[in-house]
Amino acid sequence: MHTPRRPAPGRRRRVLATLLLALGAGLAGWSHPGWLPAPAPAPHPAGPVPPAARALPPAAPTPHGAVLPDPGAPLPSAAEVAAAVGPALDGASAGRRSVLVADALTGAPLHEQDPDTALVPASNQKLVTLLSLLTHADPGERLRTAVVAGEEPDTVVLVAGGDTLLRPGRSDPDAVQGRAGMRTLAQETARALVARGAGAPRTVRWDAGLFPGPALNEAWAAGDVAAGQIGPVAPMAFWSHRVPAGDVASPARPGDAAADVAAVFAAELRAALAAEGVAAPPFRLAPGPAPRGAAELAAVESATLAEQAELMIQDSDNHLAEVLSRIAARAAGHPGSITGGREAAAEALAARGIDPAGLVLSDASGMSLDNRIPARALERVVRAMAVDGTGALAPGARALPVAGGSGTLADRFDDEAETAARGLARAKTGTLNTVVSLSGHVSTRDGRLLTFSVVLNEVADPAAARDAADRAVAALARL
């Protein structure tokens, strides 16, 4: 699992433009970076290097002589693929492995190493979460954080809507993290109260009931929780479950993310009321459900689910993966809980013809060592997104990091034996102490699109195993 980058407010500039190419009758919506014009480099701001949420990573290099993926391009033989992948993976020093390379257009397997052996997938689990979200929810949906009138007089209720990318200050309409801000919500609430002729409230409640059940998955290691790799999941939070430092994020994780948002909102509301000429004493803060049918005073909306999913995949954001799993569960008609997320994920797999029997979907982020998924299932998930004819899964194909260009692959594929895949592959990474995984798609030199999944367990040297997986993908790009 990759250590999450420090999140902060940011404009979500598109790292790379996307290209949708029809791949024969009934096939559309595939996006590949290698043949796209490189965007102009972003100016480097003064001060610290901005985090991924604001920075524009290096453009994916365009390989010399690259051609567009072509259904008529020659398909490498199984022997050629085995000769390319086998030696590359020999250096992985993994006690167990599950590997599959297939033709994306036909699904024909080209190379297999125990492809049906269910192993710990690490962050490749997020591919299942991504599939679940795109199967059950509208990728254009935005999550609303609202303020409603309370049941008691002089009470307002801040209602969590699932947005955990909130910012303390003003809303930023061009951002993914920080699209919705508490200062903006407080100001709109103050104006609404004044327009209604209401005085300052005495009590601010917050309703965090959107996600029922345990906030913490019992399968997560205590050390990972203590280190901030994962933690309690709330239906509203700043900066993907980070403690704000002013209007930016700190490295610290909150003890009660929803309560922290409510406290910031209350302070901003008091200031906003004062600006409207309404004196307000310090509010009483307390949790509590919003009354049914309560009048909405104001609301702010998140970035789209597709944008949030891309952030989750690009940065391998564990907390955001758990949140989006619960959003998918609610869209599928289940409770927004750990169990609901598992049920929604299993249904999404089955809907794409992937039998969930024998798989263990312990969590949504891949932090649990109880997860078990074989390479065949992960390859099928990637292939479903790469060649989906409906376009519903196109955001998933676009979300995958580009080899040598973006997200968790920005610093990968940098050795001489790996560079052939730069700009030609998209893939989801995964790393735990003894686990390395890489699942995605790559185009051969002749333009044939291949899908692949490499899951390595009992790894003695994760860095060497990552290099081995990268060399295997680069070998496919040279075919």
C-alpha positions as CSV (number, residue, x, y, z in Angstrom):
1,M,0.0,0.0,0.0
2,H,1.4,3.3,-0.9
3,T,1.9,5.9,1.9
4,P,-0.8,8.5,1.1
5,R,0.5,11.8,-0.1
6,R,-0.2,14.7,2.1
7,P,-3.5,16.0,0.8
8,A,-4.2,19.7,0.7
9,P,-6.5,22.0,-1.1
10,G,-6.1,21.9,-4.8
11,R,-7.3,22.6,-8.2
12,R,-7.7,19.3,-9.9
13,R,-6.1,20.0,-13.2
14,R,-6.3,17.1,-15.6
15,V,-3.0,15.4,-15.7
16,L,-3.6,14.2,-19.2
17,A,-6.3,14.6,-21.7
18,T,-8.3,11.5,-22.5
19,L,-8.9,9.8,-25.8
20,L,-12.0,7.6,-26.3
21,L,-11.5,5.2,-29.2
22,A,-14.0,2.8,-30.6
23,L,-12.5,-0.6,-30.6
24,G,-14.8,-2.4,-33.0
25,A,-18.5,-3.0,-32.8
26,G,-19.8,-2.6,-29.3
27,L,-16.4,-1.5,-27.8
28,A,-15.9,2.1,-26.8
29,G,-14.7,4.2,-24.0
30,W,-11.1,3.1,-23.8
31,S,-8.5,5.8,-22.8
32,H,-4.8,5.5,-23.4
33,P,-2.2,8.2,-22.6
34,G,0.5,7.4,-25.0
35,W,-0.9,9.2,-28.0
36,L,-2.1,12.3,-26.4
37,P,-0.5,15.8,-26.7
38,A,1.4,16.7,-23.5
39,P,-0.2,19.6,-21.6
40,A,1.9,22.7,-21.0
41,P,3.8,22.4,-17.8
42,A,2.2,24.1,-14.8
43,P,4.2,27.0,-13.3
44,H,6.0,26.0,-10.2
45,P,4.7,28.0,-7.3
46,A,7.0,29.6,-4.7
47,G,7.3,27.7,-1.4
48,P,6.9,24.0,-0.7
49,V,6.2,21.6,-3.5
50,P,2.4,21.3,-3.8
51,P,0.8,17.9,-3.1
52,A,-0.8,15.8,-5.8
53,A,-4.2,17.4,-5.3
54,R,-2.9,20.7,-6.7
55,A,0.3,19.9,-8.6
56,L,0.4,18.8,-12.3
57,P,2.6,15.7,-12.5
58,P,5.0,15.4,-15.4
59,A,3.3,14.6,-18.7
60,A,3.5,11.0,-19.8
61,P,6.2,10.7,-22.5
62,T,5.0,9.9,-26.0
63,P,6.8,6.9,-27.4
64,H,8.5,7.3,-30.7
65,G,6.6,5.6,-33.5
66,A,3.6,4.8,-31.3
67,V,0.4,3.8,-33.1
68,L,-3.2,3.9,-32.0
69,P,-4.7,0.6,-30.6
70,D,-6.1,-1.3,-33.4
71,P,-8.4,-4.4,-33.2
72,G,-6.7,-5.6,-36.4
73,A,-3.2,-5.3,-34.9
74,P,-1.3,-8.6,-34.6
75,L,-1.9,-10.5,-31.4
76,P,1.3,-11.7,-29.7
77,S,1.5,-15.5,-29.3
78,A,1.3,-17.1,-25.9
79,A,4.9,-18.2,-26.3
80,E,6.0,-14.6,-27.0
81,V,4.2,-13.3,-24.0
82,A,5.6,-16.0,-21.7
83,A,9.1,-15.3,-23.0
84,A,8.6,-11.6,-22.2
85,V,6.9,-11.8,-18.8
86,G,8.4,-15.0,-17.3
87,P,12.0,-13.8,-17.1
88,A,11.0,-10.4,-15.9
89,L,9.1,-11.8,-13.0
90,D,11.8,-14.2,-12.0
91,G,13.4,-11.4,-10.0
92,A,10.4,-10.8,-7.9
93,S,11.5,-13.0,-5.0
94,A,7.8,-13.8,-4.2
95,G,6.8,-17.0,-2.4
96,R,3.4,-17.0,-4.1
97,R,2.1,-15.3,-7.2
98,S,-1.0,-15.0,-9.3
99,V,-0.4,-13.6,-12.8
100,L,-2.6,-13.2,-15.9
101,V,-2.0,-11.5,-19.2
102,A,-4.9,-11.4,-21.7
103,D,-6.0,-9.8,-25.0
104,A,-8.2,-6.9,-24.0
105,L,-10.5,-7.3,-27.0
106,T,-11.2,-11.0,-26.8
107,G,-10.3,-11.9,-23.3
108,A,-8.1,-14.7,-24.5
109,P,-5.5,-15.6,-21.9
110,L,-1.9,-15.2,-23.2
111,H,0.1,-16.0,-20.1
112,E,-0.9,-17.5,-16.7
113,Q,0.8,-18.3,-13.4
114,D,-1.8,-19.6,-10.9
115,P,-4.3,-17.0,-12.1
116,D,-7.1,-18.4,-10.0
117,T,-5.1,-18.4,-6.7
118,A,-6.7,-15.8,-4.5
119,L,-4.0,-13.8,-2.8
120,V,-3.7,-10.6,-0.8
121,P,-4.1,-7.8,-3.4
122,A,-3.0,-4.7,-1.4
123,S,-4.3,-1.5,-3.1
124,N,-5.5,-3.4,-6.1
125,Q,-8.5,-3.9,-3.9
126,K,-9.4,-0.3,-4.9
127,L,-10.1,-1.5,-8.4
128,V,-13.1,-3.5,-7.0
129,T,-14.2,-0.4,-5.1
130,L,-14.0,1.6,-8.3
131,L,-16.0,-0.9,-10.2
132,S,-18.6,-1.0,-7.4
133,L,-19.0,2.8,-7.4
134,L,-19.3,3.1,-11.2
135,T,-21.7,0.1,-11.3
136,H,-24.1,1.4,-8.7
137,A,-23.7,5.2,-8.5
138,D,-24.0,8.1,-11.0
139,P,-20.4,9.2,-11.7
140,G,-21.7,12.8,-12.2
141,E,-23.4,12.9,-8.7
142,R,-22.2,15.4,-6.2
143,L,-22.5,14.9,-2.5
144,R,-24.3,17.6,-0.5
145,T,-23.4,18.8,2.9
146,A,-26.5,20.7,4.1
147,V,-27.7,22.8,7.0
148,V,-31.4,22.4,8.1
149,A,-33.6,23.8,10.7
150,G,-33.5,21.8,13.9
151,E,-36.5,20.3,15.7
152,E,-35.9,22.4,18.8
153,P,-36.2,26.2,18.5
154,D,-32.9,28.1,17.9
155,T,-31.2,25.0,16.6
156,V,-29.6,24.2,13.2
157,V,-28.3,20.8,12.1
158,L,-25.3,20.2,9.9
159,V,-26.1,17.1,7.9
160,A,-23.2,15.0,6.5
161,G,-23.8,13.8,3.0
162,G,-20.6,11.8,2.4
163,D,-18.2,14.5,1.3
164,T,-14.9,13.9,3.1
165,L,-13.0,16.3,0.9
166,L,-14.3,19.4,2.6
167,R,-12.2,22.5,3.3
168,P,-12.6,24.9,6.3
169,G,-12.6,28.0,4.2
170,R,-14.4,29.1,1.0
171,S,-15.6,26.6,-1.6
172,D,-13.3,26.3,-4.5
173,P,-15.4,25.4,-7.6
174,D,-12.3,24.3,-9.6
175,A,-11.0,21.8,-6.9
176,V,-11.6,18.2,-6.1
177,Q,-10.3,18.4,-2.6
178,G,-12.0,21.5,-1.2
179,R,-14.7,21.9,-3.7
180,A,-17.1,22.5,-0.8
181,G,-16.1,24.8,2.1
182,M,-17.5,25.4,5.5
183,R,-17.0,29.2,5.4
184,T,-19.2,29.3,2.3
185,L,-21.8,27.1,3.9
186,A,-21.8,29.2,7.0
187,Q,-22.2,32.4,5.1
188,E,-25.1,31.1,3.1
189,T,-26.7,29.8,6.3
190,A,-26.3,33.2,8.0
191,R,-28.0,34.9,5.1
192,A,-30.8,32.4,5.1
193,L,-31.4,32.9,8.8
194,V,-31.5,36.6,8.4
195,A,-33.9,36.3,5.4
196,R,-36.2,34.2,7.6
197,G,-36.1,36.8,10.4
198,A,-34.6,34.3,12.7
199,G,-32.1,35.2,15.3
200,A,-28.8,33.5,16.0
201,P,-29.2,29.8,16.9
202,R,-28.1,28.6,20.3
203,T,-27.3,25.1,19.3
204,V,-25.5,23.6,16.3
205,R,-26.0,19.8,15.9
206,W,-24.3,17.6,13.5
207,D,-25.9,14.5,11.9
208,A,-23.3,11.8,11.0
209,G,-25.8,9.0,10.6
210,L,-25.2,8.4,6.9
211,F,-22.7,5.6,7.6
212,P,-24.1,3.3,10.2
213,G,-22.2,0.6,11.9
214,P,-18.5,0.5,13.0
215,A,-16.3,3.3,11.7
216,L,-13.2,1.1,12.1
217,N,-12.8,-2.2,10.3
218,E,-11.7,-4.8,12.8
219,A,-9.4,-6.4,10.2
220,W,-7.1,-3.3,10.1
221,A,-3.9,-3.7,12.0
222,A,-3.6,-1.4,15.0
223,G,-0.2,-0.3,13.8
224,D,-1.6,0.9,10.5
225,V,-4.3,2.8,12.3
226,A,-1.8,4.4,14.7
227,A,0.4,5.4,11.7
228,G,-2.6,7.1,10.0
229,Q,-2.5,4.8,7.0
230,I,-6.2,4.1,7.7
231,G,-8.6,5.0,10.5
232,P,-12.2,5.6,11.5
233,V,-14.4,6.5,8.5
234,A,-16.9,9.4,8.9
235,P,-19.5,10.7,6.4
236,M,-17.9,14.2,6.5
237,A,-14.3,15.2,7.0
238,F,-11.7,17.7,5.9
239,W,-9.1,16.8,3.3
240,S,-9.9,13.1,3.2
241,H,-9.7,12.6,6.9
242,R,-6.9,15.1,7.8
243,V,-6.8,17.6,10.5
244,P,-6.8,21.1,9.0
245,A,-4.1,23.6,9.7
246,G,-5.8,26.9,8.8
247,D,-7.2,26.3,5.3
248,V,-4.7,23.6,4.4
249,A,-4.2,20.0,5.6
250,S,-1.8,18.8,8.3
251,P,-0.4,15.3,8.4
252,A,-2.5,14.5,11.5
253,R,-5.6,12.3,11.4
254,P,-8.7,13.4,13.3
255,G,-10.1,11.6,16.3
256,D,-13.7,12.5,15.3
257,A,-13.7,13.9,11.8
258,A,-17.4,14.8,11.7
259,A,-17.2,16.6,15.1
260,D,-14.2,18.6,13.8
261,V,-16.2,19.7,10.8
262,A,-19.1,20.8,13.0
263,A,-16.8,22.8,15.3
264,V,-15.3,24.7,12.3
265,F,-18.8,25.3,10.8
266,A,-20.0,26.7,14.1
267,A,-17.1,29.1,14.4
268,E,-17.6,30.2,10.8
269,L,-21.4,30.6,11.3
270,R,-20.8,32.8,14.3
271,A,-18.5,35.1,12.3
272,A,-20.9,35.1,9.3
273,L,-23.8,36.2,11.6
274,A,-21.7,39.0,13.0
275,A,-21.0,40.2,9.5
276,E,-24.7,40.3,8.9
277,G,-25.2,42.4,12.1
278,V,-26.5,39.5,14.2
279,A,-24.7,39.0,17.5
280,A,-24.3,35.3,18.5
281,P,-23.0,33.8,21.7
282,P,-20.8,30.7,21.5
283,F,-23.0,27.9,20.3
284,R,-23.7,24.6,22.1
285,L,-22.3,21.8,19.9
286,A,-23.9,18.3,20.1
287,P,-24.5,15.4,17.8
288,G,-28.0,14.6,16.8
289,P,-30.2,13.5,13.9
290,A,-31.8,16.0,11.6
291,P,-35.6,16.0,11.8
292,R,-37.5,14.4,8.8
293,G,-38.6,16.9,6.3
294,A,-36.7,19.8,7.9
295,A,-36.3,23.0,5.9
296,E,-33.0,23.3,4.2
297,L,-31.2,26.6,4.9
298,A,-28.1,26.1,2.8
299,A,-25.9,23.5,1.2
300,V,-22.6,23.0,-0.6
301,E,-21.7,20.3,-3.0
302,S,-18.6,18.1,-3.6
303,A,-16.7,17.3,-6.7
304,T,-18.4,14.6,-8.8
305,L,-18.0,11.0,-7.8
306,A,-16.0,10.4,-11.0
307,E,-13.5,13.1,-9.9
308,Q,-13.3,11.7,-6.4
309,A,-12.8,8.2,-7.8
310,E,-9.9,9.4,-9.9
311,L,-8.3,11.1,-6.9
312,M,-8.8,7.8,-4.9
313,I,-7.0,5.8,-7.6
314,Q,-4.3,8.2,-8.5
315,D,-3.2,8.9,-4.9
316,S,-4.2,5.4,-3.6
317,D,-6.2,7.2,-0.9
318,N,-7.3,4.6,1.6
319,H,-9.8,6.7,3.5
320,L,-11.4,7.9,0.4
321,A,-11.7,4.3,-0.9
322,E,-13.6,3.4,2.3
323,V,-15.9,6.4,1.9
324,L,-16.7,5.7,-1.8
325,S,-17.4,2.0,-0.9
326,R,-20.1,3.2,1.5
327,I,-21.5,5.6,-1.1
328,A,-21.7,2.7,-3.6
329,A,-23.5,0.6,-1.0
330,R,-26.1,3.3,-0.5
331,A,-26.6,3.6,-4.2
332,A,-27.1,-0.2,-4.4
333,G,-29.8,-0.1,-1.8
334,H,-27.6,-1.3,1.1
335,P,-26.6,0.5,4.3
336,G,-23.6,2.8,4.0
337,S,-21.6,0.4,6.2
338,I,-18.6,-1.9,5.9
339,T,-21.0,-4.8,5.3
340,G,-23.0,-2.8,2.8
341,G,-19.8,-2.0,0.9
342,R,-18.9,-5.7,0.7
343,E,-22.3,-6.6,-0.6
344,A,-22.3,-3.9,-3.2
345,A,-18.8,-4.9,-4.4
346,A,-19.8,-8.5,-4.7
347,E,-22.9,-7.5,-6.8
348,A,-20.8,-5.3,-9.0
349,L,-18.4,-8.2,-9.7
350,A,-21.3,-10.5,-10.5
351,A,-22.9,-8.0,-12.8
352,R,-19.7,-8.0,-14.9
353,G,-19.5,-11.8,-15.0
354,I,-16.9,-12.2,-12.3
355,D,-17.9,-14.8,-9.8
356,P,-17.3,-13.4,-6.3
357,A,-17.3,-16.9,-4.8
358,G,-13.9,-17.7,-3.3
359,L,-13.0,-14.0,-3.0
360,V,-12.7,-12.3,0.3
361,L,-13.7,-8.6,0.3
362,S,-12.6,-7.6,3.7
363,D,-12.3,-3.9,3.1
364,A,-12.4,-1.3,0.3
365,S,-8.9,0.1,0.5
366,G,-6.7,-3.0,0.5
367,M,-5.3,-2.3,4.0
368,S,-6.7,-5.6,5.3
369,L,-4.5,-8.7,5.1
370,D,-7.7,-10.7,5.0
371,N,-8.6,-9.7,1.4
372,R,-8.2,-12.4,-1.2
373,I,-8.5,-11.8,-4.9
374,P,-6.9,-13.8,-7.8
375,A,-5.3,-12.2,-10.8
376,R,-8.0,-13.4,-13.1
377,A,-10.7,-11.4,-11.2
378,L,-8.5,-8.2,-11.2
379,E,-7.7,-8.6,-14.9
380,R,-11.4,-9.0,-15.6
381,V,-12.2,-5.8,-13.7
382,V,-9.6,-3.9,-15.7
383,R,-10.8,-5.3,-18.9
384,A,-14.4,-4.4,-18.0
385,M,-13.4,-0.8,-17.7
386,A,-11.1,-0.7,-20.7
387,V,-13.5,-2.1,-23.3
388,D,-17.0,-1.3,-21.7
389,G,-19.3,-0.6,-24.6
390,T,-21.8,1.4,-22.6
391,G,-19.4,4.2,-21.4
392,A,-20.5,3.7,-17.8
393,L,-17.1,2.5,-16.8
394,A,-15.1,5.0,-18.8
395,P,-14.2,7.1,-15.7
396,G,-12.5,4.0,-14.3
397,A,-10.3,3.6,-17.4
398,R,-9.4,7.3,-17.2
399,A,-8.6,7.1,-13.5
400,L,-5.7,4.6,-13.7
401,P,-2.3,6.2,-13.2
402,V,0.0,6.5,-16.3
403,A,3.3,4.7,-16.3
404,G,6.0,7.2,-15.7
405,G,3.5,10.1,-15.8
406,S,0.9,10.4,-13.0
407,G,-0.3,9.3,-9.6
408,T,1.4,6.4,-7.9
409,L,3.2,5.5,-11.2
410,A,4.8,8.9,-11.7
411,D,8.1,7.7,-10.3
412,R,7.9,4.2,-11.6
413,F,9.2,2.7,-14.9
414,D,12.3,4.7,-14.6
415,D,15.0,2.1,-15.2
416,E,16.3,1.3,-18.6
417,A,14.5,-2.1,-18.7
418,E,11.2,-0.5,-17.8
419,T,11.0,2.7,-19.9
420,A,9.4,1.0,-22.9
421,A,6.0,1.1,-21.0
422,R,6.2,4.8,-20.1
423,G,3.1,6.5,-21.6
424,L,1.9,3.2,-22.9
425,A,0.5,1.6,-19.8
426,R,-2.1,2.5,-17.2
427,A,-2.2,0.5,-13.9
428,K,-3.2,0.4,-10.3
429,T,-0.4,-0.2,-7.9
430,G,-0.4,-2.0,-4.6
431,T,2.2,-2.4,-1.8
432,L,2.1,-3.8,1.7
433,N,5.1,-5.2,3.6
434,T,5.1,-8.5,1.9
435,V,2.7,-7.8,-1.0
436,V,3.2,-6.1,-4.4
437,S,0.5,-5.9,-7.1
438,L,0.1,-4.2,-10.4
439,S,-3.0,-4.5,-12.6
440,G,-3.8,-2.5,-15.7
441,H,-3.5,-2.4,-19.5
442,V,-0.7,-1.8,-21.9
443,S,-0.4,-1.5,-25.7
444,T,2.1,-3.5,-27.6
445,R,4.5,-1.9,-30.2
446,D,2.0,-2.8,-32.9
447,G,-1.0,-1.3,-31.0
448,R,-2.6,-4.4,-29.6
449,L,-4.2,-3.7,-26.2
450,L,-3.3,-6.2,-23.5
451,T,-4.7,-6.4,-19.9
452,F,-2.7,-7.8,-17.1
453,S,-2.7,-8.5,-13.3
454,V,0.4,-9.3,-11.3
455,V,-0.2,-10.2,-7.6
456,L,2.9,-11.2,-5.6
457,N,2.7,-12.4,-2.0
458,E,5.4,-13.5,0.5
459,V,7.6,-10.9,-1.0
460,A,11.1,-10.6,0.6
461,D,12.1,-7.4,-1.2
462,P,9.2,-5.1,-2.2
463,A,11.4,-2.7,-4.2
464,A,12.8,-5.6,-6.3
465,A,9.3,-7.0,-6.8
466,R,8.0,-3.7,-8.0
467,D,10.8,-3.4,-10.5
468,A,10.1,-6.9,-11.6
469,A,6.4,-6.1,-12.3
470,D,7.4,-2.9,-14.1
471,R,9.9,-4.9,-16.3
472,A,7.2,-7.4,-17.1
473,V,4.8,-4.7,-18.3
474,A,7.6,-3.0,-20.3
475,A,8.4,-6.3,-21.9
476,L,4.7,-6.5,-23.1
477,A,5.0,-3.0,-24.5
478,R,8.0,-4.1,-26.6
479,L,6.1,-7.0,-28.2
